[in-house]
Amino acid sequence: MAAAEEMAVVVLRCFDGTTVAAPAGVVAGRSGLVAEAVGAGGGGGGGRVVVDVPGNVSGVDVAAVVAYMEARAAAADGDAFDGEFIGGLTHDARIDLIHAAHHLADKALFNLLA
C-alpha cells in the first residue's frame, strides 16, 4: 500500500485556475485538507484526487508550499532545511505562505512561519 500511496497524485486546484500536481504521500502527510480528501476516497491504488484549495490562495503560493513539502521530505536534516528556507523568504513571501499553509491545513508550516 505504501508504494500505491507514493504513486498516487493529488491535484490542488486554486481559485485562479492553476492546478498543482503533487505526490499524495508527501502532501497528505503534512496537509490536513489533502489527508481528508485522500482518506475520503480517492487516493489509493495510484489514483488521482483533485482537491479544491479554499480561500484566495494563488497557484504560485500553492506550488511554493508543495515544493517546500517535497524538499523538506527529502532533506537529511529537516531543522537545518527549515532554517535556510525561512532565511531566504521576503516578508511578502512569508505572508503568502502563511495564508497558503492555513488554507491547506499544514499546521507545521504555519507554526514555522508564524
N, CA and C atoms as an extended XYZ file, in Angstrom:
342
Properties=species:S:1:pos:R:3:atomname:S:1:resname:S:1:resid:I:1 pbc="F F F"
N         0.819       -1.189        0.000 N   MET     1
C         0.000        0.000        0.000 CA  MET     1
C         0.861        1.250        0.000 C   MET     1
N         2.023        1.210        0.637 N   ALA     2
C         2.896        2.382        0.667 CA  ALA     2
C         3.346        2.729       -0.747 C   ALA     2
N         3.613        1.731       -1.572 N   ALA     3
C         4.011        2.006       -2.953 CA  ALA     3
C         2.870        2.661       -3.716 C   ALA     3
N         1.637        2.237       -3.455 N   ALA     4
C         0.483        2.842       -4.117 CA  ALA     4
C         0.320        4.296       -3.705 C   ALA     4
N         0.556        4.590       -2.415 N   GLU     5
C         0.440        5.961       -1.953 CA  GLU     5
C         1.489        6.844       -2.603 C   GLU     5
N         2.704        6.324       -2.807 N   GLU     6
C         3.755        7.110       -3.437 CA  GLU     6
C         3.416        7.394       -4.894 C   GLU     6
N         2.716        6.480       -5.547 N   MET     7
C         2.362        6.658       -6.942 CA  MET     7
C         1.130        7.539       -7.114 C   MET     7
N         0.306        7.664       -6.076 N   ALA     8
C        -0.909        8.462       -6.172 CA  ALA     8
C        -0.539        9.930       -6.331 C   ALA     8
N        -1.389       10.633       -7.055 N   VAL     9
C        -1.166       12.049       -7.308 CA  VAL     9
C        -2.358       12.838       -6.792 C   VAL     9
N        -2.042       13.941       -6.142 N   VAL    10
C        -3.067       14.876       -5.711 CA  VAL    10
C        -2.928       16.113       -6.586 C   VAL    10
N        -4.045       16.574       -7.105 N   VAL    11
C        -4.044       17.797       -7.894 CA  VAL    11
C        -4.752       18.861       -7.065 C   VAL    11
N        -4.010       19.898       -6.729 N   LEU    12
C        -4.555       21.004       -5.945 CA  LEU    12
C        -5.040       22.071       -6.916 C   LEU    12
N        -6.335       22.366       -6.867 N   ARG    13
C        -6.937       23.332       -7.791 CA  ARG    13
C        -7.165       24.642       -7.050 C   ARG    13
N        -6.579       25.704       -7.556 N   CYS    14
C        -6.620       27.008       -6.891 CA  CYS    14
C        -7.699       27.897       -7.509 C   CYS    14
N        -8.031       28.969       -6.806 N   PHE    15
C        -9.091       29.870       -7.255 CA  PHE    15
C        -8.771       30.541       -8.589 C   PHE    15
N        -7.487       30.706       -8.896 N   ASP    16
C        -7.094       31.385      -10.128 CA  ASP    16
C        -7.024       30.444      -11.329 C   ASP    16
N        -7.473       29.208      -11.139 N   GLY    17
C        -7.497       28.237      -12.227 CA  GLY    17
C        -6.234       27.403      -12.336 C   GLY    17
N        -5.229       27.720      -11.566 N   THR    18
C        -3.981       26.969      -11.591 CA  THR    18
C        -4.175       25.624      -10.897 C   THR    18
N        -3.581       24.590      -11.461 N   THR    19
C        -3.578       23.286      -10.810 CA  THR    19
C        -2.128       22.903      -10.528 C   THR    19
N        -1.914       22.319       -9.357 N   VAL    20
C        -0.584       21.894       -8.938 CA  VAL    20
C        -0.654       20.414       -8.600 C   VAL    20
N         0.090       19.599       -9.338 N   ALA    21
C         0.129       18.164       -9.074 CA  ALA    21
C         1.233       17.879       -8.065 C   ALA    21
N         0.931       16.985       -7.140 N   ALA    22
C         1.892       16.654       -6.085 CA  ALA    22
C         1.731       15.198       -5.680 C   ALA    22
N         2.815       14.581       -5.194 N   PRO    23
C         2.710       13.200       -4.717 CA  PRO    23
C         1.833       13.147       -3.464 C   PRO    23
N         0.825       12.310       -3.493 N   ALA    24
C        -0.137       12.242       -2.391 CA  ALA    24
C         0.518       11.867       -1.073 C   ALA    24
N         1.475       10.968       -1.101 N   GLY    25
C         2.109       10.524        0.137 CA  GLY    25
C         2.807       11.644        0.878 C   GLY    25
N         3.463       12.528        0.148 N   VAL    26
C         4.186       13.637        0.763 CA  VAL    26
C         3.209       14.703        1.259 C   VAL    26
N         2.292       15.098        0.405 N   VAL    27
C         1.399       16.210        0.726 CA  VAL    27
C         0.367       15.815        1.776 C   VAL    27
N        -0.174       14.611        1.689 N   ALA    28
C        -1.172       14.183        2.673 CA  ALA    28
C        -0.563       14.041        4.060 C   ALA    28
N         0.734       13.787        4.130 N   GLY    29
C         1.403       13.683        5.420 CA  GLY    29
C         1.513       15.009        6.146 C   GLY    29
N         1.415       16.107        5.418 N   ARG    30
C         1.558       17.437        6.023 CA  ARG    30
C         0.254       18.230        6.002 C   ARG    30
N        -0.571       18.039        4.995 N   SER    31
C        -1.774       18.853        4.815 CA  SER    31
C        -3.015       18.119        5.293 C   SER    31
N        -3.673       18.679        6.282 N   GLY    32
C        -4.917       18.090        6.770 CA  GLY    32
C        -5.995       18.089        5.700 C   GLY    32
N        -6.035       19.123        4.881 N   LEU    33
C        -7.016       19.212        3.794 CA  LEU    33
C        -6.837       18.061        2.810 C   LEU    33
N        -5.607       17.813        2.412 N   VAL    34
C        -5.334       16.741        1.452 CA  VAL    34
C        -5.522       15.376        2.100 C   VAL    34
N        -5.084       15.219        3.340 N   ALA    35
C        -5.251       13.936        4.034 CA  ALA    35
C        -6.726       13.561        4.123 C   ALA    35
N        -7.567       14.538        4.395 N   GLU    36
C        -9.004       14.282        4.470 CA  GLU    36
C        -9.562       13.869        3.108 C   GLU    36
N        -9.128       14.538        2.051 N   ALA    37
C        -9.611       14.216        0.706 CA  ALA    37
C        -9.135       12.839        0.257 C   ALA    37
N        -7.875       12.512        0.536 N   VAL    38
C        -7.339       11.207        0.152 CA  VAL    38
C        -8.030       10.108        0.957 C   VAL    38
N        -8.240       10.346        2.237 N   GLY    39
C        -8.915        9.376        3.084 CA  GLY    39
C       -10.371        9.186        2.734 C   GLY    39
N       -10.988       10.199        2.135 N   ALA    40
C       -12.400       10.125        1.778 CA  ALA    40
C       -12.635        9.323        0.528 C   ALA    40
N       -11.623        8.919       -0.109 N   GLY    41
C       -11.915        8.097       -1.240 CA  GLY    41
C       -11.057        8.189       -2.422 C   GLY    41
N       -10.211        8.745       -2.583 N   GLY    42
C        -9.662        8.598       -3.885 CA  GLY    42
C        -8.210        8.383       -3.986 C   GLY    42
N        -7.451        8.317       -2.951 N   GLY    43
C        -6.012        8.301       -3.120 CA  GLY    43
C        -5.373        6.970       -3.331 C   GLY    43
N        -6.044        5.871       -3.022 N   GLY    44
C        -5.388        4.579       -3.107 CA  GLY    44
C        -5.234        4.079       -4.525 C   GLY    44
N        -4.344        3.132       -4.692 N   GLY    45
C        -4.204        2.443       -5.964 CA  GLY    45
C        -3.612        3.272       -7.088 C   GLY    45
N        -2.800        4.239       -6.778 N   GLY    46
C        -2.189        5.027       -7.835 CA  GLY    46
C        -3.162        5.983       -8.487 C   GLY    46
N        -4.260        6.283       -7.804 N   GLY    47
C        -5.278        7.156       -8.355 CA  GLY    47
C        -4.898        8.613       -8.319 C   GLY    47
N        -5.836        9.416       -8.748 N   ARG    48
C        -5.646       10.864       -8.801 CA  ARG    48
C        -6.803       11.506       -8.070 C   ARG    48
N        -6.495       12.372       -7.135 N   VAL    49
C        -7.506       13.072       -6.356 CA  VAL    49
C        -7.367       14.554       -6.641 C   VAL    49
N        -8.495       15.213       -6.912 N   VAL    50
C        -8.490       16.649       -7.123 CA  VAL    50
C        -9.046       17.303       -5.866 C   VAL    50
N        -8.288       18.262       -5.331 N   VAL    51
C        -8.678       18.962       -4.106 CA  VAL    51
C        -8.770       20.447       -4.410 C   VAL    51
N        -9.924       21.035       -4.141 N   ASP    52
C       -10.082       22.475       -4.287 CA  ASP    52
C        -9.508       23.160       -3.062 C   ASP    52
N        -8.560       24.062       -3.284 N   VAL    53
C        -7.942       24.805       -2.181 CA  VAL    53
C        -8.871       25.955       -1.819 C   VAL    53
N        -9.319       26.023       -0.567 N   PRO    54
C       -10.232       27.100       -0.177 CA  PRO    54
C        -9.503       28.438       -0.053 C   PRO    54
N       -10.280       29.493        0.024 N   GLY    55
C        -9.679       30.818        0.183 CA  GLY    55
C        -9.104       31.294       -1.132 C   GLY    55
N        -8.585       32.460       -1.140 N   ASN    56
C        -7.986       33.029       -2.345 CA  ASN    56
C        -6.486       32.770       -2.365 C   ASN    56
N        -6.131       31.504       -2.347 N   VAL    57
C        -4.725       31.114       -2.376 CA  VAL    57
C        -4.332       30.904       -3.835 C   VAL    57
N        -3.321       31.635       -4.273 N   SER    58
C        -2.915       31.555       -5.681 CA  SER    58
C        -2.137       30.277       -5.962 C   SER    58
N        -2.111       29.924       -7.228 N   GLY    59
C        -1.368       28.751       -7.651 CA  GLY    59
C         0.122       28.874       -7.392 C   GLY    59
N         0.649       30.076       -7.507 N   VAL    60
C         2.067       30.300       -7.242 CA  VAL    60
C         2.395       29.945       -5.796 C   VAL    60
N         1.531       30.353       -4.870 N   ASP    61
C         1.775       30.083       -3.455 CA  ASP    61
C         1.605       28.598       -3.131 C   ASP    61
N         0.607       27.956       -3.727 N   VAL    62
C         0.415       26.523       -3.507 CA  VAL    62
C         1.608       25.747       -4.067 C   VAL    62
N         2.092       26.149       -5.229 N   ALA    63
C         3.262       25.487       -5.813 CA  ALA    63
C         4.485       25.654       -4.912 C   ALA    63
N         4.627       26.820       -4.306 N   ALA    64
C         5.756       27.052       -3.393 CA  ALA    64
C         5.653       26.165       -2.157 C   ALA    64
N         4.440       26.004       -1.636 N   VAL    65
C         4.251       25.147       -0.464 CA  VAL    65
C         4.540       23.688       -0.828 C   VAL    65
N         4.066       23.246       -1.973 N   VAL    66
C         4.326       21.867       -2.409 CA  VAL    66
C         5.824       21.645       -2.604 C   VAL    66
N         6.512       22.609       -3.209 N   ALA    67
C         7.966       22.494       -3.385 CA  ALA    67
C         8.661       22.402       -2.028 C   ALA    67
N         8.200       23.205       -1.062 N   TYR    68
C         8.752       23.129        0.294 CA  TYR    68
C         8.528       21.736        0.874 C   TYR    68
N         7.306       21.206        0.764 N   MET    69
C         6.985       19.895        1.331 CA  MET    69
C         7.870       18.801        0.745 C   MET    69
N         8.049       18.835       -0.575 N   GLU    70
C         8.869       17.818       -1.226 CA  GLU    70
C        10.337       17.939       -0.811 C   GLU    70
N        10.852       19.155       -0.784 N   ALA    71
C        12.251       19.358       -0.397 CA  ALA    71
C        12.469       19.012        1.067 C   ALA    71
N        11.518       19.352        1.910 N   ARG    72
C        11.616       19.057        3.353 CA  ARG    72
C        11.623       17.556        3.579 C   ARG    72
N        10.785       16.837        2.820 N   ALA    73
C        10.721       15.379        2.953 CA  ALA    73
C        12.033       14.722        2.518 C   ALA    73
N        12.716       15.326        1.563 N   ALA    74
C        13.967       14.762        1.055 CA  ALA    74
C        15.195       15.210        1.848 C   ALA    74
N        15.041       16.221        2.686 N   ALA    75
C        16.184       16.777        3.426 CA  ALA    75
C        16.676       15.811        4.495 C   ALA    75
N        17.983       15.717        4.622 N   ALA    76
C        18.573       14.866        5.650 CA  ALA    76
C        18.365       15.465        7.038 C   ALA    76
N        18.465       16.767        7.151 N   ASP    77
C        18.289       17.467        8.424 CA  ASP    77
C        17.173       18.492        8.254 C   ASP    77
N        15.968       18.117        8.672 N   GLY    78
C        14.801       18.964        8.496 CA  GLY    78
C        14.901       20.309        9.183 C   GLY    78
N        15.490       20.343       10.387 N   ASP    79
C        15.606       21.608       11.113 CA  ASP    79
C        16.542       22.576       10.397 C   ASP    79
N        17.642       22.074        9.889 N   ALA    80
C        18.574       22.922        9.140 CA  ALA    80
C        17.917       23.418        7.857 C   ALA    80
N        17.174       22.531        7.206 N   PHE    81
C        16.469       22.925        5.988 CA  PHE    81
C        15.479       24.040        6.287 C   PHE    81
N        14.718       23.886        7.366 N   ASP    82
C        13.737       24.911        7.730 CA  ASP    82
C        14.400       26.259        7.973 C   ASP    82
N        15.536       26.259        8.652 N   GLY    83
C        16.251       27.499        8.922 CA  GLY    83
C        16.686       28.201        7.644 C   GLY    83
N        17.210       27.438        6.705 N   GLU    84
C        17.633       28.009        5.429 CA  GLU    84
C        16.424       28.505        4.634 C   GLU    84
N        15.343       27.742        4.668 N   PHE    85
C        14.133       28.115        3.941 CA  PHE    85
C        13.581       29.435        4.465 C   PHE    85
N        13.441       29.546        5.763 N   ILE    86
C        12.900       30.760        6.385 CA  ILE    86
C        13.819       31.949        6.112 C   ILE    86
N        15.110       31.727        6.200 N   GLY    87
C        16.073       32.804        5.984 CA  GLY    87
C        16.026       33.392        4.581 C   GLY    87
N        15.569       32.622        3.625 N   GLY    88
C        15.535       33.082        2.239 CA  GLY    88
C        14.239       33.741        1.815 C   GLY    88
N        13.291       33.881        2.725 N   LEU    89
C        11.986       34.446        2.372 CA  LEU    89
C        11.931       35.950        2.601 C   LEU    89
N        11.256       36.632        1.696 N   THR    90
C        10.938       38.038        1.931 CA  THR    90
C         9.722       38.096        2.848 C   THR    90
N         9.445       39.274        3.365 N   HIS    91
C         8.272       39.440        4.228 CA  HIS    91
C         6.988       39.084        3.473 C   HIS    91
N         6.840       39.569        2.255 N   ASP    92
C         5.634       39.303        1.471 CA  ASP    92
C         5.474       37.811        1.161 C   ASP    92
N         6.574       37.152        0.817 N   ALA    93
C         6.515       35.717        0.536 CA  ALA    93
C         6.099       34.956        1.779 C   ALA    93
N         6.613       35.374        2.912 N   ARG    94
C         6.263       34.715        4.176 CA  ARG    94
C         4.761       34.848        4.464 C   ARG    94
N         4.211       36.029        4.258 N   ILE    95
C         2.777       36.247        4.474 CA  ILE    95
C         1.958       35.374        3.529 C   ILE    95
N         2.356       35.316        2.258 N   ASP    96
C         1.638       34.484        1.282 CA  ASP    96
C         1.687       33.012        1.669 C   ASP    96
N         2.836       32.544        2.153 N   LEU    97
C         2.960       31.139        2.545 CA  LEU    97
C         2.191       30.836        3.829 C   LEU    97
N         2.109       31.796        4.741 N   ILE    98
C         1.281       31.615        5.942 CA  ILE    98
C        -0.171       31.422        5.530 C   ILE    98
N        -0.630       32.251        4.601 N   HIS    99
C        -2.010       32.165        4.093 CA  HIS    99
C        -2.255       30.795        3.438 C   HIS    99
N        -1.316       30.361        2.618 N   ALA   100
C        -1.452       29.066        1.945 CA  ALA   100
C        -1.416       27.913        2.947 C   ALA   100
N        -0.491       27.970        3.900 N   ALA   101
C        -0.385       26.903        4.907 CA  ALA   101
C        -1.659       26.811        5.729 C   ALA   101
N        -2.249       27.949        6.052 N   HIS   102
C        -3.500       27.961        6.810 CA  HIS   102
C        -4.608       27.251        6.030 C   HIS   102
N        -4.784       27.598        4.764 N   HIS   103
C        -5.868       27.016        3.971 CA  HIS   103
C        -5.608       25.568        3.580 C   HIS   103
N        -4.339       25.159        3.531 N   LEU   104
C        -4.023       23.754        3.266 CA  LEU   104
C        -4.017       22.922        4.548 C   LEU   104
N        -4.193       23.582        5.680 N   ALA   105
C        -4.184       22.934        6.999 CA  ALA   105
C        -2.850       22.240        7.259 C   ALA   105
N        -1.754       22.913        6.924 N   ASP   106
C        -0.415       22.433        7.232 CA  ASP   106
C         0.028       23.160        8.502 C   ASP   106
N        -0.298       22.571        9.627 N   LYS   107
C        -0.019       23.220       10.918 CA  LYS   107
C         1.463       23.405       11.167 C   LYS   107
N         2.272       22.441       10.746 N   ALA   108
C         3.717       22.545       10.995 CA  ALA   108
C         4.313       23.723       10.238 C   ALA   108
N         3.951       23.885        8.966 N   LEU   109
C         4.469       25.019        8.195 CA  LEU   109
C         3.897       26.324        8.728 C   LEU   109
N         2.635       26.338        9.055 N   PHE   110
C         2.022       27.549        9.607 CA  PHE   110
C         2.752       27.991       10.872 C   PHE   110
N         2.998       27.051       11.783 N   ASN   111
C         3.693       27.395       13.027 CA  ASN   111
C         5.143       27.810       12.781 C   ASN   111
N         5.783       27.227       11.786 N   LEU   112
C         7.148       27.595       11.450 CA  LEU   112
C         7.215       29.040       10.967 C   LEU   112
N         6.233       29.432       10.167 N   LEU   113
C         6.238       30.759        9.556 CA  LEU   113
C         5.659       31.845       10.457 C   LEU   113
N         4.743       31.477       11.329 N   ALA   114
C         4.033       32.483       12.128 CA  ALA   114
C         4.858       32.996       13.277 C   ALA   114
